[in-house]
Amino acid sequence: MTKKELVDLVYQKRGIENIVTKKAVSDIVDGVFSELINYFIRTKIVKNKIPKFTYPGFGSFVKTKRASRPGRNPKTGENIQIPALETLCFKINKDLKNLLNNRRY
């Protein structure tokens, strides 16, 4: 799904055609993702507070830190050191996972 498809679906399926414009819906979607990006960029990973965004019924995004590790350049075969980095992990909500797998509990 693209951003345009998301905006179109929200605009059509929420019955808001008479209330807001597609441009306003697009600005809201942009604003939500911009705030999420800023949140994960500015927050630091500490022992007792891990940056996390949870959306009920969908899942959670968690900022994690990968340690530095040895690797190999596939082109040259040379041993290299892959630097430590921060990344986001996604954990799907149990209910959504069951719906995706056609399980209804």
C-alpha positions in Angstrom: 0.0 0.0 0.0 1.3 3.5 -0.8 0.7 6.7 1.0 -1.8 7.8 -1.7 -3.7 4.6 -1.3 -3.8 5.0 2.5 -5.1 8.6 2.2 -7.7 7.5 -0.3 -9.0 4.7 1.9 -9.2 6.8 5.0 -10.9 9.6 3.1 -13.5 7.2 1.5 -14.2 4.7 4.2 -14.5 7.1 7.2 -17.3 9.1 5.6 -15.5 12.4 5.9 -15.8 13.7 2.4 -18.1 16.6 3.5 -15.9 17.5 6.5 -12.3 17.5 5.3 -10.4 17.4 2.1 -8.0 14.7 0.8 -5.2 17.3 1.3 -6.1 17.6 5.0 -6.1 13.8 5.4 -2.7 13.7 3.7 -1.4 16.3 6.0 -2.7 14.4 9.0 -1.0 11.1 7.8 2.2 13.1 7.2 2.0 14.6 10.7 1.5 11.3 12.4 4.5 9.6 10.6 6.7 12.7 11.1 6.0 12.7 14.9 6.8 8.9 15.1 10.1 9.5 13.2 11.0 12.4 15.5 10.2 10.4 18.6 12.4 7.5 17.6 15.2 9.8 16.5 15.3 11.9 19.7 14.8 9.2 22.3 17.7 7.3 23.7 17.8 3.6 24.7 18.3 3.3 28.4 17.9 0.2 30.7 14.6 1.1 32.3 13.0 3.1 29.4 13.0 1.6 25.9 11.5 3.8 23.2 8.3 2.1 22.0 5.2 2.9 20.1 2.2 0.7 20.5 -1.0 0.8 18.4 -3.7 -1.4 19.8 -4.9 -4.1 17.5 -1.9 -3.6 15.2 1.4 -4.0 17.0 4.4 -2.3 18.5 7.5 -0.7 17.2 10.5 -0.9 19.5 13.9 0.9 19.1 16.7 -1.5 19.7 20.5 -1.4 19.6 22.5 -4.0 17.6 26.0 -4.7 18.8 29.1 -4.4 16.6 29.9 -7.7 15.0 32.3 -9.3 12.6 31.2 -9.8 9.0 32.6 -10.5 5.6 32.5 -8.4 2.4 30.7 -10.8 -0.1 32.4 -9.2 -3.1 36.0 -9.5 -1.9 35.8 -12.0 0.9 37.6 -9.6 3.2 36.8 -9.7 6.9 35.2 -6.5 8.2 33.7 -5.2 11.4 30.1 -4.2 11.1 29.5 -1.2 13.4 26.8 -1.0 16.1 23.6 0.6 15.0 20.1 1.4 16.2 17.1 0.1 14.5 13.3 -0.5 14.8 11.8 -3.9 15.4 8.1 -4.6 14.9 6.1 -7.0 16.9 2.6 -7.8 15.5 -0.4 -7.8 17.8 -1.7 -11.3 18.7 -5.2 -10.5 17.4 -4.0 -9.2 14.1 -1.7 -12.3 13.7 -4.6 -14.6 14.3 -6.7 -12.7 11.7 -3.9 -12.9 9.2 -3.8 -16.6 9.7 -7.6 -17.1 9.6 -7.7 -18.1 13.2 -10.7 -16.7 15.1 -10.4 -17.2 18.9 
